[in-house]
Amino acid sequence: MAFINTGFRHVGTVGLSGWSPLGELRGYSSGGNNGGWSVTFRYERIDNYSFVTDGDATDWGDLVRDSYMMSGTASATHGYVSRGEFATGNLIDTIQKFSLAATADATNVGDTSNTGTVGTGHSSGINGYCCYTVGWPITANRVDKFPFATDTNATDVGDININTATWGGISSSTYGYYHTDGGTPNGALAGNINRFSFANEATSADVGDMVVVADHCGGSMSATHGYFSGGTYSNQIQKFSFATHGNATDVGNLAAGQSGHTPACSSSTTHSYNAGGWMGEQNPSNAISKWAHATDGDASDVGNLWAVNYGCVGAQV
């Protein structure tokens, strides 16, 4: 039985159009940091903001503990936050889960296969994914998978196609997408747009290039395209097609004064949102930007997070 994708978040069979990762009600920002290096500057708060009415975010609940530079994704009913750092050098492998239906704190529901920071989160509607590298110098790379139906540890089910950090986690109904970091030892491949199949996660493939390399950028999506927004000293919004792949195009900029790396991004059926981001030493943003999928163009400032924040992760329902 096939499902018609009407924009609602039906959970169907992977590969059919029954699952949409897009939300209709609200976006979320979890965890983060206010720009300092001390443990006291890590956040545990989960913010939420409305997709229906523009405005400031409000408190939804708390993570199991303060952390930043995690990976975030969502099922139809819950948000998930994986891995992260809660103090300088103190890394976790925790998978945290919180309800998208009612205000509530997160709970610890399992572990990824390795501790650490940085990585991208993806959702097939049935499983969550966390793509990341291990060690520095990098010694391994992984695609971890955990089921939404049962709270349990993640398992390593594949490899990203290059030993470098992943940024801009994006999900279509059938694939996960990310871009590759500009740092060594793989600078020549910086800005590649890569994807892996939810039906066969074993390997990833390069399917295009970004307009410019924007490390630490956010990732969001419409039903047909992926968007990379912000990044280190960048306010660009870059867009690529799920159907034809190829290189991204520059379709606009974040709102005036908004740029920066590791924002929390979310996606409604009509708009993408970019919240927070690091704009320079001790200078994060608290701004929430949004832009329309139908027209692209520059984003507008529609509200604020509860505090300046970067290293936070997004979700939507």
FENPE-V564477 format. One record per residue. N is the residue number from 1. RES is the residue in one letter. PHI is phi in whole degrees, -180 to 180 (* if undefined). PSI is psi in degrees with one decimal (* if undefined). OMEGA is omega as a letter, one per 30 degrees, with the letter a starting at -180 (none if undefined). Layout:
n=N res=RES phi=PHI psi=PSI omega=OMEGA
n=N res=RES phi=PHI psi=PSI omega=OMEGA
//
This chain:
n=1 res=M phi=* psi=127.4 omega=l
n=2 res=A phi=-97 psi=152.1 omega=l
n=3 res=F phi=-110 psi=147.8 omega=l
n=4 res=I phi=-93 psi=128.3 omega=a
n=5 res=N phi=-81 psi=103.0 omega=l
n=6 res=T phi=-98 psi=6.7 omega=a
n=7 res=G phi=98 psi=-16.2 omega=l
n=8 res=F phi=-79 psi=158.4 omega=a
n=9 res=R phi=-93 psi=56.7 omega=l
n=10 res=H phi=-66 psi=143.9 omega=l
n=11 res=V phi=-104 psi=108.7 omega=l
n=12 res=G phi=-116 psi=-154.4 omega=l
n=13 res=T phi=-83 psi=135.6 omega=l
n=14 res=V phi=-57 psi=133.9 omega=a
n=15 res=G phi=101 psi=-22.3 omega=l
n=16 res=L phi=-94 psi=178.9 omega=a
n=17 res=S phi=-93 psi=19.6 omega=a
n=18 res=G phi=-75 psi=-23.4 omega=a
n=19 res=W phi=-105 psi=127.5 omega=l
n=20 res=S phi=-120 psi=126.6 omega=l
n=21 res=P phi=-77 psi=-1.5 omega=a
n=22 res=L phi=-82 psi=151.8 omega=l
n=23 res=G phi=-105 psi=168.8 omega=l
n=24 res=E phi=-128 psi=-16.4 omega=a
n=25 res=L phi=-108 psi=-53.1 omega=a
n=26 res=R phi=-159 psi=159.8 omega=l
n=27 res=G phi=-111 psi=164.7 omega=a
n=28 res=Y phi=-134 psi=150.9 omega=l
n=29 res=S phi=-132 psi=124.6 omega=a
n=30 res=S phi=-119 psi=139.3 omega=l
n=31 res=G phi=66 psi=-158.2 omega=l
n=32 res=G phi=120 psi=-162.8 omega=a
n=33 res=N phi=-156 psi=147.0 omega=a
n=34 res=N phi=-95 psi=10.0 omega=l
n=35 res=G phi=110 psi=-10.5 omega=l
n=36 res=G phi=-94 psi=167.8 omega=a
n=37 res=W phi=-100 psi=-12.5 omega=a
n=38 res=S phi=-73 psi=153.7 omega=l
n=39 res=V phi=-58 psi=-27.8 omega=a
n=40 res=T phi=-70 psi=-9.5 omega=a
n=41 res=F phi=-100 psi=3.8 omega=l
n=42 res=R phi=-82 psi=147.4 omega=a
n=43 res=Y phi=-107 psi=149.6 omega=l
n=44 res=E phi=-115 psi=-3.6 omega=a
n=45 res=R phi=-74 psi=144.7 omega=l
n=46 res=I phi=-108 psi=116.3 omega=l
n=47 res=D phi=-94 psi=154.7 omega=l
n=48 res=N phi=-140 psi=150.1 omega=l
n=49 res=Y phi=-142 psi=149.7 omega=a
n=50 res=S phi=-80 psi=140.3 omega=l
n=51 res=F phi=-84 psi=-18.3 omega=a
n=52 res=V phi=-84 psi=-41.2 omega=a
n=53 res=T phi=-129 psi=126.5 omega=l
n=54 res=D phi=-65 psi=147.9 omega=l
n=55 res=G phi=162 psi=179.9 omega=a
n=56 res=D phi=-72 psi=155.3 omega=l
n=57 res=A phi=-74 psi=156.3 omega=l
n=58 res=T phi=-128 psi=164.9 omega=a
n=59 res=D phi=-74 psi=127.5 omega=l
n=60 res=W phi=-104 psi=-34.9 omega=a
n=61 res=G phi=168 psi=-163.4 omega=a
n=62 res=D phi=-130 psi=147.5 omega=l
n=63 res=L phi=-68 psi=169.5 omega=l
n=64 res=V phi=-58 psi=-39.0 omega=l
n=65 res=R phi=-156 psi=161.1 omega=l
n=66 res=D phi=-59 psi=137.6 omega=l
n=67 res=S phi=-167 psi=160.9 omega=l
n=68 res=Y phi=-148 psi=171.1 omega=a
n=69 res=M phi=59 psi=48.6 omega=l
n=70 res=M phi=-98 psi=-169.0 omega=l
n=71 res=S phi=-120 psi=140.7 omega=a
n=72 res=G phi=-130 psi=145.5 omega=l
n=73 res=T phi=-157 psi=-176.4 omega=a
n=74 res=A phi=-154 psi=146.7 omega=l
n=75 res=S phi=-93 psi=-167.4 omega=l
n=76 res=A phi=-72 psi=-16.6 omega=a
n=77 res=T phi=-126 psi=-17.4 omega=a
n=78 res=H phi=-140 psi=149.8 omega=l
n=79 res=G phi=-96 psi=149.4 omega=a
n=80 res=Y phi=-131 psi=136.8 omega=l
n=81 res=V phi=-126 psi=124.9 omega=a
n=82 res=S phi=-121 psi=140.1 omega=l
n=83 res=R phi=61 psi=-165.0 omega=l
n=84 res=G phi=127 psi=-178.1 omega=a
n=85 res=E phi=-129 psi=130.8 omega=l
n=86 res=F phi=-106 psi=-13.3 omega=l
n=87 res=A phi=-157 psi=161.6 omega=a
n=88 res=T phi=-55 psi=115.7 omega=l
n=89 res=G phi=85 psi=-4.8 omega=l
n=90 res=N phi=-101 psi=103.5 omega=a
n=91 res=L phi=-108 psi=148.6 omega=a
n=92 res=I phi=-124 psi=159.3 omega=l
n=93 res=D phi=-115 psi=14.5 omega=a
n=94 res=T phi=-69 psi=140.1 omega=l
n=95 res=I phi=-103 psi=114.9 omega=a
n=96 res=Q phi=-104 psi=144.5 omega=a
n=97 res=K phi=-132 psi=136.4 omega=l
n=98 res=F phi=-140 psi=151.1 omega=a
n=99 res=S phi=-70 psi=140.6 omega=l
n=100 res=L phi=-96 psi=-5.0 omega=a
n=101 res=A phi=-92 psi=-32.9 omega=a
n=102 res=A phi=-148 psi=151.2 omega=l
n=103 res=T phi=-57 psi=132.1 omega=a
n=104 res=A phi=-170 psi=152.5 omega=l
n=105 res=D phi=-78 psi=157.0 omega=l
n=106 res=A phi=-75 psi=158.9 omega=l
n=107 res=T phi=-127 psi=156.5 omega=l
n=108 res=N phi=-85 psi=116.4 omega=a
n=109 res=V phi=-117 psi=2.6 omega=l
n=110 res=G phi=164 psi=-172.8 omega=a
n=111 res=D phi=-132 psi=147.7 omega=l
n=112 res=T phi=-77 psi=175.9 omega=a
n=113 res=S phi=-82 psi=-4.1 omega=l
n=114 res=N phi=-158 psi=148.5 omega=l
n=115 res=T phi=-79 psi=162.2 omega=l
n=116 res=G phi=146 psi=177.9 omega=l
n=117 res=T phi=-115 psi=170.7 omega=l
n=118 res=V phi=68 psi=138.0 omega=l
n=119 res=G phi=154 psi=174.5 omega=a
n=120 res=T phi=-121 psi=144.0 omega=l
n=121 res=G phi=-105 psi=145.7 omega=a
n=122 res=H phi=-143 psi=159.5 omega=a
n=123 res=S phi=-140 psi=130.3 omega=l
n=124 res=S phi=-97 psi=-3.2 omega=a
n=125 res=G phi=92 psi=-28.2 omega=l
n=126 res=I phi=-107 psi=-36.6 omega=a
n=127 res=N phi=-130 psi=152.5 omega=l
n=128 res=G phi=-101 psi=152.9 omega=a
n=129 res=Y phi=-132 psi=147.7 omega=l
n=130 res=C phi=-134 psi=117.1 omega=a
n=131 res=C phi=-106 psi=130.5 omega=a
n=132 res=Y phi=-163 psi=168.5 omega=l
n=133 res=T phi=-109 psi=163.2 omega=a
n=134 res=V phi=-120 psi=128.9 omega=l
n=135 res=G phi=82 psi=163.7 omega=l
n=136 res=W phi=-148 psi=111.3 omega=g
n=137 res=P phi=-59 psi=150.2 omega=a
n=138 res=I phi=-65 psi=130.0 omega=a
n=139 res=T phi=-111 psi=-17.9 omega=a
n=140 res=A phi=-163 psi=166.4 omega=l
n=141 res=N phi=-140 psi=153.2 omega=a
n=142 res=R phi=-144 psi=150.1 omega=l
n=143 res=V phi=-116 psi=104.3 omega=l
n=144 res=D phi=-90 psi=144.8 omega=a
n=145 res=K phi=-132 psi=136.3 omega=l
n=146 res=F phi=-138 psi=142.6 omega=a
n=147 res=P phi=-79 psi=146.5 omega=l
n=148 res=F phi=-80 psi=-27.2 omega=a
n=149 res=A phi=-73 psi=-28.5 omega=a
n=150 res=T phi=-131 psi=130.9 omega=l
n=151 res=D phi=-75 psi=114.4 omega=a
n=152 res=T phi=-162 psi=173.1 omega=l
n=153 res=N phi=-69 psi=154.8 omega=l
n=154 res=A phi=-80 psi=156.3 omega=l
n=155 res=T phi=-122 psi=147.9 omega=l
n=156 res=D phi=-79 psi=112.9 omega=a
n=157 res=V phi=-114 psi=-0.7 omega=a
n=158 res=G phi=-177 psi=-168.8 omega=a
n=159 res=D phi=-132 psi=142.4 omega=l
n=160 res=I phi=-73 psi=161.6 omega=a
n=161 res=N phi=-92 psi=11.5 omega=l
n=162 res=I phi=-159 psi=142.5 omega=a
n=163 res=N phi=-83 psi=71.6 omega=l
n=164 res=T phi=-156 psi=160.5 omega=a
n=165 res=A phi=-59 psi=147.2 omega=l
n=166 res=T phi=-105 psi=143.2 omega=a
n=167 res=W phi=-138 psi=159.4 omega=l
n=168 res=G phi=70 psi=53.1 omega=a
n=169 res=G phi=-61 psi=124.9 omega=a
n=170 res=I phi=-135 psi=144.9 omega=l
n=171 res=S phi=-129 psi=131.7 omega=l
n=172 res=S phi=-95 psi=-170.0 omega=l
n=173 res=S phi=-73 psi=-16.0 omega=a
n=174 res=T phi=-130 psi=-12.9 omega=a
n=175 res=Y phi=-137 psi=153.7 omega=l
n=176 res=G phi=-104 psi=140.2 omega=a
n=177 res=Y phi=-126 psi=148.1 omega=l
n=178 res=Y phi=-157 psi=166.2 omega=l
n=179 res=H phi=-119 psi=160.4 omega=a
n=180 res=T phi=-98 psi=144.4 omega=a
n=181 res=D phi=-68 psi=153.8 omega=l
n=182 res=G phi=-87 psi=-3.7 omega=a
n=183 res=G phi=-77 psi=169.4 omega=l
n=184 res=T phi=-69 psi=156.4 omega=g
n=185 res=P phi=-95 psi=15.2 omega=a
n=186 res=N phi=-125 psi=41.4 omega=a
n=187 res=G phi=-60 psi=-29.3 omega=a
n=188 res=A phi=-65 psi=-22.3 omega=a
n=189 res=L phi=-104 psi=13.7 omega=a
n=190 res=A phi=-62 psi=139.8 omega=l
n=191 res=G phi=84 psi=3.6 omega=l
n=192 res=N phi=-65 psi=139.7 omega=l
n=193 res=I phi=-95 psi=121.0 omega=a
n=194 res=N phi=-120 psi=155.3 omega=l
n=195 res=R phi=-143 psi=156.3 omega=l
n=196 res=F phi=-135 psi=151.8 omega=a
n=197 res=S phi=-87 psi=137.5 omega=l
n=198 res=F phi=-71 psi=-21.8 omega=l
n=199 res=A phi=-81 psi=-24.0 omega=l
n=200 res=N phi=-151 psi=93.6 omega=a
n=201 res=E phi=-85 psi=3.3 omega=a
n=202 res=A phi=-59 psi=-39.2 omega=a
n=203 res=T phi=-137 psi=156.7 omega=l
n=204 res=S phi=-113 psi=160.9 omega=a
n=205 res=A phi=-136 psi=147.7 omega=l
n=206 res=D phi=-80 psi=123.2 omega=a
n=207 res=V phi=-121 psi=4.5 omega=l
n=208 res=G phi=168 psi=-172.5 omega=a
n=209 res=D phi=-135 psi=150.8 omega=l
n=210 res=M phi=-75 psi=160.4 omega=l
n=211 res=V phi=-63 psi=-51.3 omega=l
n=212 res=V phi=-134 psi=151.6 omega=l
n=213 res=V phi=-74 psi=122.4 omega=l
n=214 res=A phi=-127 psi=85.7 omega=l
n=215 res=D phi=-59 psi=151.9 omega=l
n=216 res=H phi=65 psi=23.9 omega=a
n=217 res=C phi=-78 psi=167.6 omega=l
n=218 res=G phi=-92 psi=163.6 omega=l
n=219 res=G phi=-132 psi=135.0 omega=l
n=220 res=S phi=-145 psi=179.9 omega=a
n=221 res=M phi=-158 psi=155.4 omega=l
n=222 res=S phi=-104 psi=-170.2 omega=l
n=223 res=A phi=-70 psi=-21.0 omega=a
n=224 res=T phi=-122 psi=-13.8 omega=a
n=225 res=H phi=-139 psi=155.2 omega=l
n=226 res=G phi=-105 psi=151.1 omega=l
n=227 res=Y phi=-129 psi=132.1 omega=l
n=228 res=F phi=-105 psi=129.5 omega=a
n=229 res=S phi=-131 psi=142.6 omega=l
n=230 res=G phi=68 psi=-147.1 omega=a
n=231 res=G phi=120 psi=180.0 omega=a
n=232 res=T phi=-61 psi=112.3 omega=l
n=233 res=Y phi=57 psi=33.4 omega=l
n=234 res=S phi=-129 psi=142.9 omega=l
n=235 res=N phi=-120 psi=16.4 omega=a
n=236 res=Q phi=-73 psi=149.9 omega=l
n=237 res=I phi=-114 psi=117.3 omega=a
n=238 res=Q phi=-113 psi=140.2 omega=a
n=239 res=K phi=-130 psi=141.0 omega=l
n=240 res=F phi=-140 psi=156.9 omega=a
n=241 res=S phi=-89 psi=136.0 omega=l
n=242 res=F phi=-72 psi=-30.2 omega=a
n=243 res=A phi=-81 psi=-42.2 omega=a
n=244 res=T phi=-109 psi=-12.6 omega=a
n=245 res=H phi=57 psi=-141.5 omega=a
n=246 res=G phi=83 psi=-173.0 omega=a
n=247 res=N phi=-76 psi=153.9 omega=l
n=248 res=A phi=-74 psi=161.5 omega=l
n=249 res=T phi=-123 psi=153.3 omega=l
n=250 res=D phi=-85 psi=115.4 omega=a
n=251 res=V phi=-114 psi=1.9 omega=l
n=252 res=G phi=161 psi=-172.4 omega=l
n=253 res=N phi=-131 psi=155.4 omega=l
n=254 res=L phi=-64 psi=164.9 omega=a
n=255 res=A phi=-59 psi=156.8 omega=a
n=256 res=A phi=-52 psi=130.8 omega=l
n=257 res=G phi=82 psi=1.2 omega=a
n=258 res=Q phi=-110 psi=122.5 omega=l
n=259 res=S phi=-161 psi=-177.7 omega=l
n=260 res=G phi=123 psi=165.2 omega=a
n=261 res=H phi=-99 psi=164.1 omega=l
n=262 res=T phi=49 psi=54.7 omega=l
n=263 res=P phi=-79 psi=168.6 omega=l
n=264 res=A phi=-98 psi=119.5 omega=a
n=265 res=C phi=-112 psi=149.4 omega=l
n=266 res=S phi=-143 psi=165.6 omega=a
n=267 res=S phi=-137 psi=122.2 omega=l
n=268 res=S phi=-96 psi=-178.9 omega=l
n=269 res=T phi=-71 psi=-15.2 omega=a
n=270 res=T phi=-123 psi=-21.4 omega=a
n=271 res=H phi=-140 psi=156.6 omega=l
n=272 res=S phi=-108 psi=149.6 omega=a
n=273 res=Y phi=-128 psi=139.1 omega=l
n=274 res=N phi=-126 psi=115.6 omega=a
n=275 res=A phi=-119 psi=129.2 omega=l
n=276 res=G phi=73 psi=-161.4 omega=a
n=277 res=G phi=129 psi=148.4 omega=a
n=278 res=W phi=-90 psi=118.6 omega=a
n=279 res=M phi=-107 psi=3.9 omega=a
n=280 res=G phi=152 psi=170.7 omega=a
n=281 res=E phi=-53 psi=123.3 omega=a
n=282 res=Q phi=53 psi=37.1 omega=a
n=283 res=N phi=-141 psi=60.9 omega=l
n=284 res=P phi=-76 psi=169.2 omega=l
n=285 res=S phi=-108 psi=156.0 omega=l
n=286 res=N phi=-115 psi=8.0 omega=a
n=287 res=A phi=-76 psi=145.0 omega=l
n=288 res=I phi=-110 psi=116.0 omega=l
n=289 res=S phi=-104 psi=148.6 omega=l
n=290 res=K phi=-141 psi=152.1 omega=l
n=291 res=W phi=-142 psi=153.8 omega=a
n=292 res=A phi=-85 psi=135.2 omega=l
n=293 res=H phi=-68 psi=-31.3 omega=a
n=294 res=A phi=-72 psi=-33.0 omega=a
n=295 res=T phi=-118 psi=-13.9 omega=a
n=296 res=D phi=55 psi=-141.9 omega=a
n=297 res=G phi=85 psi=-175.2 omega=a
n=298 res=D phi=-69 psi=151.2 omega=l
n=299 res=A phi=-81 psi=160.4 omega=l
n=300 res=S phi=-118 psi=151.9 omega=l
n=301 res=D phi=-83 psi=118.1 omega=a
n=302 res=V phi=-119 psi=0.5 omega=l
n=303 res=G phi=166 psi=-173.0 omega=a
n=304 res=N phi=-135 psi=146.9 omega=l
n=305 res=L phi=-69 psi=171.0 omega=a
n=306 res=W phi=-67 psi=-23.4 omega=a
n=307 res=A phi=-157 psi=163.3 omega=l
n=308 res=V phi=-60 psi=143.4 omega=a
n=309 res=N phi=-159 psi=142.8 omega=l
n=310 res=Y phi=-148 psi=167.2 omega=a
n=311 res=G phi=71 psi=17.4 omega=l
n=312 res=C phi=-93 psi=165.7 omega=a
n=313 res=V phi=-131 psi=152.6 omega=a
n=314 res=G phi=-108 psi=169.5 omega=l
n=315 res=A phi=-162 psi=172.3 omega=l
n=316 res=Q phi=-154 psi=159.4 omega=l
n=317 res=V phi=-144 psi=* omega=none
//
